[in-house]
């Protein structure tokens, strides 16, 4: 990355107007899918077709400069889970049901993630008002959601991956399900809102797509903070399953699952460049960050974020984007 580009990135962060707008969890699938492209040429063609169908630019990449090189460049990705299905059919009024911001650093082979509670009371730039962050998507779609998260953390968002219920279900099922810890007995709706359609027992178990979605959505016995932690655990479980050599034969079905149920500004070439993250032989180090806050119910429920906690998360994300392997080693020694 050139010095000129670094200075430009810093300037844009300070102004909070960065428009390099480029969800939880399909980026990881795509990276892993891309890593298997060398095994069969037909996957290359199928992947390119799927990415072309899913591609949707939001704003422009005027600050991107030269092509992304994951071996040198750090970057952010906003994962957006959309609260939509055939039954709901909210169309332009669709809200975000899950928001996970991830900061990737190639030097340290690591990613830091934070889940943003859907009822967080934040500033919505496209409406010039404060409201629940889940409403940003209903106000102005992906762009408004990105702008709201950028304003919250003062961190530029390079890419986004947005998926609805069906994309999540299909990808988990294409991988043959995932293994994850269920914290307590759950009776939850399915993707079409049939009450008590999904019944899960407490404990570590194998979940299919509908069951994983129910676990990611439920918050009846705890709160949005714990819900966010579960979503990150599910994301990591999907990564483990997708990175297993036995899953290579399933990549064809994973690609098929993308289809019309996902939108992203990752290009096919971007995805190929990200092979670096799964081809070094070193495991990707993940760290979950937590946003603290308090419940506020004055007729309408909001989650009031603690300003100090927001600043700590913001500092951690920005440090991640600029951290080097040497810096990380020094931090570990101290």
C-alpha positions in Angstrom: 0.0 0.0 0.0 1.5 3.4 -1.0 2.1 6.2 1.6 -0.3 8.4 -0.4 -3.1 5.9 0.0 -2.4 5.5 3.7 -2.6 9.3 4.2 -5.8 9.4 2.2 -7.4 6.6 4.4 -6.4 8.5 7.5 -7.9 11.7 6.2 -11.1 10.1 5.2 -11.5 8.5 8.6 -11.1 11.8 10.4 -13.7 13.5 8.2 -16.1 10.5 8.7 -17.2 10.9 5.1 -15.5 8.0 3.6 -17.6 6.5 0.8 -15.6 3.4 -0.1 -18.6 1.4 0.5 -18.2 -1.7 -0.8 -22.6 -9.8 5.9 -23.5 -13.1 9.4 -20.9 -14.6 7.5 -20.8 -15.3 3.8 -17.4 -13.7 3.1 -15.8 -16.5 4.9 -17.6 -19.0 2.7 -16.6 -17.2 -0.3 -12.9 -17.1 0.7 -13.0 -20.8 1.3 -14.8 -21.5 -1.9 -12.2 -19.5 -3.7 -9.4 -21.6 -2.1 -10.9 -24.7 -3.7 -11.1 -23.3 -7.2 -7.8 -25.0 -8.2 -9.4 -28.4 -7.7 -11.9 -28.1 -10.6 -12.2 -25.6 -13.4 -16.0 -25.8 -13.4 -16.0 -24.2 -9.9 -14.2 -21.2 -11.3 -16.9 -20.6 -13.9 -19.7 -21.3 -11.5 -18.2 -19.0 -8.9 -17.7 -16.2 -11.3 -21.3 -16.4 -12.5 -22.6 -16.4 -8.9 -20.4 -13.4 -8.0 -21.6 -11.5 -11.0 -25.2 -12.1 -9.9 -24.5 -11.1 -6.3 -22.5 -8.0 -7.1 -24.0 -4.7 -6.2 -21.9 -1.6 -5.7 -22.9 0.9 -3.1 -21.3 4.3 -3.7 -17.8 4.1 -5.2 -14.4 2.9 -4.4 -12.6 6.2 -5.1 -10.4 5.8 -2.1 -9.5 2.2 -2.9 -6.5 3.1 -5.1 -4.8 0.0 -6.6 -6.3 -3.5 -6.3 -6.7 -5.0 -2.9 -3.8 -7.1 -1.8 -4.6 -9.1 1.3 -0.9 -9.9 1.8 -0.4 -6.2 2.6 -3.6 -4.4 3.1 -6.0 -4.5 6.1 -9.7 -4.1 5.4 -13.1 -4.1 7.0 -16.2 -6.1 6.1 -19.8 -5.4 7.3 -21.9 -8.5 7.4 -25.6 -7.7 7.2 -28.3 -10.2 8.0 -31.6 -9.1 6.6 -34.9 -9.7 8.5 -36.8 -11.0 5.4 -38.4 -14.1 3.9 -41.3 -15.0 1.6 -43.7 -14.7 4.5 -42.5 -11.3 5.6 -41.7 -9.8 2.2 -40.8 -6.4 3.7 -39.2 -5.3 0.4 -38.0 -1.7 0.8 -38.9 -1.7 4.5 -36.6 -4.6 5.4 -34.6 -4.1 8.6 -31.3 -5.6 9.5 -31.5 -8.5 11.9 -27.8 -9.0 12.4 -24.8 -6.7 12.0 -21.3 -7.9 12.4 -18.3 -5.7 11.6 -15.0 -7.5 11.0 -11.5 -6.0 10.7 -9.0 -8.2 8.9 -5.2 -7.9 9.2 -3.0 -9.8 6.8 0.2 -9.3 8.8 -1.1 -11.0 11.9 -3.5 -13.4 10.1 -6.3 -12.3 12.4 -9.7 -10.8 12.5 -11.5 -8.9 15.2 -15.3 -8.9 15.1 -18.0 -7.0 16.9 -21.8 -7.6 16.9 -24.0 -4.5 17.0 -27.2 -5.1 18.9 -30.1 -4.4 16.5 -31.9 -2.0 19.0 -28.8 0.1 19.5 -29.7 3.8 19.7 -27.3 5.5 17.2 -27.1 8.4 14.8 -28.6 7.6 11.4 -26.8 9.9 8.9 -29.3 9.4 6.0 -32.1 10.6 8.2 -30.1 13.1 10.3 -31.6 11.6 13.5 -31.1 9.1 16.2 -32.9 5.8 16.1 -32.4 2.0 16.3 -29.7 0.9 14.0 -32.0 -1.9 12.7 -34.1 0.9 11.1 -31.2 2.3 9.0 -31.7 -0.4 6.4 -35.5 0.4 6.2 -34.6 4.1 5.8 -31.9 3.9 3.1 -30.9 0.3 2.5 -27.3 -0.9 2.5 -25.8 2.5 2.1 -27.5 4.0 5.1 -26.6 1.0 7.2 -22.9 1.3 6.2 -22.9 5.1 6.9 -24.5 4.5 10.3 -21.8 1.9 11.3 -19.0 4.1 10.0 -20.3 7.0 12.0 -20.6 4.9 15.2 -17.1 3.6 15.2 -15.3 6.2 13.1 -13.9 3.3 11.0 -14.1 3.1 7.2 -16.0 0.1 5.8 -14.4 -1.3 2.7 -16.8 -4.2 1.9 -20.2 -5.5 2.7 -21.9 -8.9 2.4 -25.7 -8.9 2.8 -27.8 -12.1 3.0 -31.3 -13.0 3.8 -32.6 -16.0 5.8 -32.5 -18.3 2.8 -28.9 -17.7 2.0 -27.9 -18.5 5.5 -30.0 -21.7 5.7 -28.8 -22.9 2.3 -25.1 -22.4 3.0 -25.3 -24.2 6.3 -27.2 -27.1 4.7 -24.8 -27.2 1.8 -22.0 -27.7 4.2 -23.9 -30.6 5.8 -24.7 -28.6 9.0 -22.5 -27.2 11.8 -21.5 -28.2 15.3 -22.2 -25.5 17.9 -23.2 -25.1 21.6 -26.8 -24.4 22.3 -26.9 -22.5 25.6 -30.4 -23.5 26.8 -33.6 -25.2 25.5 -35.1 -23.3 22.7 -38.5 -23.2 21.0 -38.3 -20.7 18.1 -40.0 -19.7 14.8 -38.6 -21.0 11.5 -37.8 -18.8 8.5 -41.5 -18.5 7.6 -42.5 -17.5 11.2 -44.2 -20.7 12.1 -44.3 -20.6 15.9 -42.4 -23.2 17.9 -41.4 -24.9 14.7 -37.7 -25.3 15.8 -37.0 -27.1 19.1 -33.5 -27.4 20.3 -32.1 -28.9 23.5 -29.3 -27.4 25.6 -25.8 -28.7 24.7 -23.2 -29.1 22.0 -24.9 -30.5 18.9 -25.2 -30.7 15.1 -27.5 -28.1 13.6 -29.0 -27.8 10.1 -29.7 -24.5 8.4 -33.1 -23.8 9.9 -31.9 -24.8 13.4 -28.8 -22.6 13.1 -30.9 -19.7 12.0 -33.2 -20.2 15.0 -30.2 -20.2 17.3 -28.8 -17.0 15.7 -32.2 -15.2 16.0 -33.4 -16.1 19.5 -33.2 -13.7 22.4 -36.1 -14.8 24.5 -34.0 -15.9 27.5 -31.2 -13.3 27.4 -30.5 -10.2 25.4 -29.0 -8.8 22.2 -25.5 -8.9 23.6 -25.7 -12.7 24.2 -27.4 -13.0 20.8 -24.5 -11.2 19.2 -22.0 -13.6 20.8 -24.0 -16.6 19.5 -24.0 -15.2 16.0 -20.2 -14.9 16.1 -19.9 -18.5 17.5 -22.1 -19.7 14.6 -19.9 -17.7 12.2 -16.8 -19.4 13.6 -18.5 -22.8 13.4 -19.2 -22.3 9.8 -15.6 -21.3 9.1 -14.4 -24.5 10.8 -16.7 -26.6 8.8 -16.0 -24.9 5.5 -12.2 -25.1 6.0 -12.3 -28.8 6.6 -10.8 -30.8 3.7 -13.9 -33.0 3.7 -16.0 -29.9 2.7 -14.3 -29.3 -0.6 -16.7 -31.6 -2.4 -19.6 -29.4 -1.1 -18.3 -26.1 -2.5 -20.4 -26.6 -5.6 -23.6 -26.6 -3.4 -22.3 -23.6 -1.4 -21.8 -21.6 -4.5 -25.3 -22.6 -5.6 -26.7 -21.3 -2.3 -25.4 -17.7 -3.0 -27.7 -17.0 -5.9 -30.2 -14.3 -5.6 -30.2 -14.4 -1.8 -27.0 -12.4 -1.3 -25.6 -9.0 -2.3 -22.0 -7.9 -2.0 -19.5 -5.5 -3.5 -16.8 -8.1 -3.5 -15.8 -8.8 -7.1 -14.7 -12.1 -8.3 -11.1 -10.9 -8.5 -11.3 -9.6 -4.9 -12.4 -13.1 -3.8 -9.5 -14.7 -5.6 -7.1 -12.3 -3.9 -8.5 -13.4 -0.5 -7.2 -17.0 -1.0 -4.2 -15.7 1.0 -6.1 -15.9 4.2 -6.7 -19.7 3.9 -3.6 -20.7 1.9 -0.8 -19.8 4.3 -1.3 -22.9 6.4 -1.8 -20.8 9.6 -5.2 -20.8 11.3 -7.0 -17.5 11.2 -7.0 -15.9 14.6 -10.3 -14.5 15.7 -11.3 -12.2 18.6 -14.7 -11.1 19.6 -15.3 -7.6 20.9 -18.4 -6.7 23.0 -20.4 -3.5 23.0 -21.6 -2.7 26.5 -24.8 -0.7 27.2 -28.0 -0.5 29.1 -31.7 -1.2 28.4 -33.9 1.8 28.0 -37.7 1.5 27.8 -39.7 4.7 27.8 -42.6 3.5 25.7 -40.2 2.2 23.1 -37.3 -0.1 23.8 -33.7 1.0 23.0 -30.3 -0.3 23.8 -28.2 2.7 25.0 -24.6 2.0 24.1 -22.0 3.0 26.7 -19.8 5.7 25.1 -16.6 4.4 26.7 -17.3 0.9 25.4 -18.0 2.3 21.9 -14.7 4.1 22.0 -12.8 1.0 23.2 -14.2 -1.0 20.4 -13.4 1.7 17.9 -9.8 1.9 19.1 -9.5 -1.9 18.9 -10.8 -2.0 15.4 -8.5 0.9 14.2 -5.5 -0.7 15.9 -6.3 -4.0 14.2 -6.3 -2.3 10.8 -2.8 -0.8 11.5 -1.3 -3.6 13.6 1.8 -5.5 12.4 3.0 -8.9 13.5 5.8 -7.2 15.5 3.4 -4.9 17.3 1.2 -7.9 18.2 4.3 -9.8 19.6 5.2 -6.8 21.7 1.7 -6.5 23.1 1.7 -10.2 24.0 5.0 -9.8 25.8 3.6 -6.9 27.9 
